[in-house]
Amino acid sequence: MNLILNLKDLGAKLRAERKARQVTQAWVAARVGCRRQTIADLEAGKNVADAVLLGAVSSLGKALAIVDARVELDRLGEIFHGED
């Protein structure tokens, strides 16, 4: 699973999902009830209203999940392997 930890990556993922569904920003905006520019801002990683984010995710048939992103202590070696 690829964790998304910032707005820029979230926007890129939403853009990729939208394009995979072959729908336009205007299509998503119409379902969310906002301007197309707001969806463009979301995809660019800009801060938008929570309701817009959730609406855009939902309109693409997706959902958000809150998961534990902390690294387990025994995995630190894997992450920093070979670094001095």
C-alpha positions in Angstrom: 0.0 0.0 0.0 1.3 3.4 -0.9 0.8 5.9 1.9 0.0 9.5 1.0 1.4 11.9 3.5 1.0 15.3 1.9 -1.4 17.3 -0.2 0.7 17.3 -3.3 0.8 13.5 -3.4 -2.9 13.3 -2.6 -3.7 15.7 -5.5 -1.6 13.6 -7.9 -3.3 10.4 -6.8 -6.7 12.0 -7.3 -5.7 13.3 -10.7 -4.5 9.8 -11.7 -7.8 8.2 -10.5 -9.9 10.8 -12.3 -8.0 10.2 -15.6 -8.2 6.4 -15.2 -12.0 6.8 -15.0 -11.8 9.1 -18.0 -13.8 11.9 -16.5 -13.0 15.7 -16.5 -12.4 18.1 -13.6 -15.7 19.7 -14.6 -17.5 16.3 -14.2 -16.1 15.9 -10.7 -16.9 19.5 -9.8 -20.5 19.1 -10.9 -20.9 16.1 -8.5 -19.2 17.9 -5.7 -21.0 21.2 -6.2 -18.0 23.4 -6.7 -16.1 25.1 -9.5 -13.8 23.2 -11.8 -10.9 25.4 -10.6 -11.4 24.1 -7.1 -10.9 20.5 -8.4 -7.8 21.8 -10.3 -6.5 23.3 -7.0 -7.1 20.0 -5.2 -5.2 18.1 -7.8 -2.4 20.7 -7.6 -2.0 19.9 -3.9 -3.5 23.2 -2.7 -5.6 23.4 0.4 -9.4 23.1 -0.3 -12.4 22.6 2.0 -12.7 19.2 3.6 -16.2 18.7 2.0 -14.6 19.2 -1.5 -11.9 16.6 -0.8 -14.4 14.1 0.5 -16.8 14.8 -2.4 -14.1 14.4 -5.0 -12.9 11.1 -3.5 -16.5 9.8 -3.3 -17.4 10.9 -6.9 -14.5 8.8 -8.1 -15.8 5.7 -6.3 -13.0 5.8 -3.7 -12.8 6.3 0.0 -10.2 7.5 2.5 -8.8 5.4 5.4 -6.9 6.4 8.4 -4.0 4.0 8.9 -1.1 3.8 11.2 1.9 5.3 9.3 4.4 4.8 12.0 7.4 2.7 11.2 7.9 -0.3 13.4 11.2 -0.4 15.2 12.3 -3.7 13.6 11.8 -2.2 10.1 14.2 0.7 10.7 17.1 -1.4 9.5 15.4 -2.0 6.2 14.7 1.7 5.7 18.2 2.9 6.5 20.1 -0.1 5.2 23.5 1.0 3.8 23.3 4.5 5.2 26.2 5.8 7.4 
